[in-house]
Amino acid sequence: MAAIVQAVGLSKQVLSGDSPLTILHDVTFAVEAGESLAIVGASGSGKSTLLGLLAGLDVPSSGSVLLQGADMFALDEDGRARLRGELAGFVFQSFQLLPALNALENVMLPLELAGAKDARQRAEDSLQQVGLSARAHHLPKHLSGGEQQRVALARAFVTQPKILFADEPTGNLDAATGSQVIELMLELNRAQGTTLILVTHDENLARRCGKQLRLAAGQVI
């Protein structure tokens, strides 16, 4: 099978004072469609930076990322945003729900931005999949952390993305809630055949993924 996500010689340097600081050095790997990959490593090893580069949210100092064969960094910012919109969904540690929108409206948002006519129906179905139909009209502030992360999962999967990027999806949840969210994410992932790439400190979650990529001081070990 062809790789759906490919990193080739990815490096990222930033200036720290006057001297360059290397956050990632020459990272190369590939993920096939439908695979799940956990990016693991100590705090400060470059995990979130790598995820940001794979999603085209940040630009590398050198190297390239291919999403379904398209070179992310041969595109301008608008082109990268378009490619992300077509291919990717996102789940963050801090949920990133819009506080003024209720659960249903948060899930409808990416569909409405894409001009989908059936946004409400699809969002309702997606909330039902995560067991939150009864909370559809609640604002995020009236939902628990676990419920907010389930809304975030519904929003990420509602567009049926080919790739899901997740950054510490259980980082703000207690162990029991975190493990429910893991089950749900992996279940949605299998049902849709999505490629899952996630950053996690959670060894339990990492072990549930088909592959692990371990980073230390910005390098793959």
C-alpha positions in Angstrom: 0.0 0.0 0.0 1.1 3.6 -0.6 1.9 5.7 2.3 -0.8 8.3 3.1 1.6 10.3 5.4 5.3 10.5 4.6 7.9 12.5 6.5 11.3 12.9 4.7 14.3 14.3 6.5 12.2 16.6 8.7 14.2 19.1 10.8 13.1 22.1 12.8 15.5 24.7 14.3 14.6 27.8 16.2 16.7 30.6 17.5 17.2 30.5 21.3 18.9 33.8 22.1 21.6 34.0 19.5 22.2 30.3 19.0 20.1 27.8 17.0 18.2 25.2 19.0 17.4 21.9 17.1 13.9 20.7 18.1 13.8 17.9 15.4 16.6 16.4 13.4 16.2 14.4 10.2 13.0 12.5 11.0 11.9 10.1 8.3 9.0 7.6 8.4 5.9 6.6 6.5 2.4 5.7 7.6 0.0 3.6 5.4 -3.7 4.3 5.1 -5.7 2.9 8.0 -2.7 2.5 10.3 -2.5 3.9 13.8 0.8 5.5 15.0 1.6 6.8 18.4 4.4 9.4 18.7 5.9 9.0 22.2 8.9 10.3 24.1 9.8 12.4 27.1 8.5 16.0 27.5 10.5 18.3 25.2 11.5 15.5 22.8 9.8 17.2 19.9 6.5 15.2 19.7 4.1 18.1 19.3 6.4 19.9 17.0 6.5 16.8 14.8 2.7 16.6 14.8 2.4 20.3 13.8 4.7 19.7 10.9 2.9 16.6 9.7 -0.3 18.6 9.7 1.3 21.6 8.0 0.4 23.9 10.9 4.1 24.7 11.2 6.9 24.9 8.5 10.1 22.8 8.8 13.6 24.2 8.6 14.3 21.4 6.1 12.7 18.3 4.7 9.2 17.6 3.4 5.8 16.1 4.3 3.7 14.3 1.8 0.0 13.8 2.5 -1.5 11.4 0.0 1.4 12.1 -2.3 1.0 16.0 -2.2 4.1 17.9 -0.9 2.7 20.1 1.9 5.5 22.6 1.8 5.4 23.1 -2.0 2.0 24.7 -1.3 1.4 28.2 0.2 -0.5 28.6 3.4 -3.9 28.6 1.7 -3.0 25.5 -0.2 -2.0 23.7 3.0 -5.2 24.8 4.7 -7.2 23.4 1.7 -5.4 20.1 1.8 -5.9 19.8 5.6 -9.6 20.6 5.1 -9.9 17.8 2.6 -7.9 15.1 4.4 -7.5 15.8 8.1 -9.4 16.0 11.4 -7.9 17.2 14.7 -8.4 16.4 18.4 -6.5 18.5 21.0 -5.7 18.1 24.7 -7.6 21.3 25.5 -10.7 20.3 23.4 -10.7 23.6 21.4 -14.5 23.8 21.4 -16.0 27.3 20.7 -17.5 28.4 24.0 -20.4 30.3 22.5 -21.7 27.3 20.4 -23.5 24.3 21.9 -22.3 20.8 21.3 -24.3 20.3 18.1 -23.2 23.6 16.6 -19.5 22.8 17.4 -19.9 19.5 15.5 -21.7 21.2 12.6 -19.1 23.9 12.2 -16.5 22.1 9.9 -19.4 20.8 7.7 -20.9 24.3 7.4 -17.4 25.7 6.6 -17.2 23.1 3.8 -20.7 24.1 2.6 -22.4 20.7 3.4 -26.1 20.9 3.0 -26.8 18.1 5.5 -24.6 19.5 8.3 -27.3 19.3 11.0 -28.2 15.6 10.3 -24.6 14.5 10.0 -23.7 16.3 13.3 -26.6 14.7 15.1 -25.5 11.3 13.9 -22.0 12.0 14.9 -23.0 13.1 18.4 -25.1 9.9 18.7 -22.1 7.8 17.8 -20.2 9.3 20.8 -23.3 8.9 23.1 -24.0 12.6 23.5 -27.4 13.1 21.8 -28.9 14.1 25.1 -26.3 16.9 25.6 -26.5 18.3 22.0 -27.9 21.7 23.1 -25.5 22.2 26.1 -22.7 24.8 25.9 -19.1 23.4 26.5 -19.0 25.0 30.0 -22.0 22.8 31.0 -20.2 19.6 29.9 -17.6 17.6 31.8 -14.1 17.2 30.4 -14.8 13.8 29.1 -18.0 15.0 27.4 -16.1 17.9 25.8 -13.5 15.6 24.4 -16.3 13.3 23.1 -17.8 16.4 21.3 -14.3 17.1 19.9 -14.1 13.5 18.6 -17.6 13.9 17.0 -16.4 17.1 15.4 -13.1 15.5 14.2 -14.8 12.4 12.7 -18.0 14.1 11.2 -16.1 15.1 8.0 -14.9 11.5 7.7 -11.3 12.6 7.5 -8.7 10.2 5.9 -6.2 11.2 8.6 -6.9 12.1 12.3 -4.2 14.0 14.1 -4.5 13.9 17.9 -2.3 15.8 20.4 -2.5 14.3 23.9 -6.2 13.5 23.5 -6.4 12.1 27.1 -4.0 14.6 28.7 -6.7 16.6 30.5 -8.8 13.6 31.6 -8.7 11.3 34.6 -7.7 7.7 34.0 -11.2 6.3 33.7 -12.5 9.0 31.5 -9.3 8.9 29.4 -9.7 5.2 28.8 -13.4 5.7 27.6 -12.2 8.3 25.2 -9.4 6.0 23.9 -11.9 3.2 23.3 -14.2 5.6 21.5 -11.4 7.1 19.3 -10.1 3.7 18.3 -13.6 2.4 17.6 -14.5 5.4 15.4 -11.1 5.0 13.8 -11.7 1.4 12.9 -15.3 2.1 11.7 -14.1 4.8 9.3 -10.8 3.3 8.3 -9.1 6.5 9.3 -5.3 6.8 9.6 -4.6 7.8 13.2 -1.5 9.7 14.2 -1.3 10.8 17.8 1.1 12.2 20.4 0.7 10.8 23.8 2.4 10.4 27.2 -0.1 7.6 27.9 1.7 4.2 27.5 -1.6 2.4 27.6 -2.9 4.4 24.6 0.5 4.1 22.8 0.3 0.3 23.1 -3.1 0.2 21.5 -1.7 1.7 18.3 -0.4 -0.5 15.5 3.0 1.4 15.5 5.0 3.5 17.8 7.5 6.2 16.9 9.8 7.1 19.8 11.6 10.4 19.9 14.5 11.5 22.1 16.0 14.9 21.8 14.4 15.4 18.4 15.6 12.2 16.9 13.8 8.9 16.2 15.2 6.1 18.4 
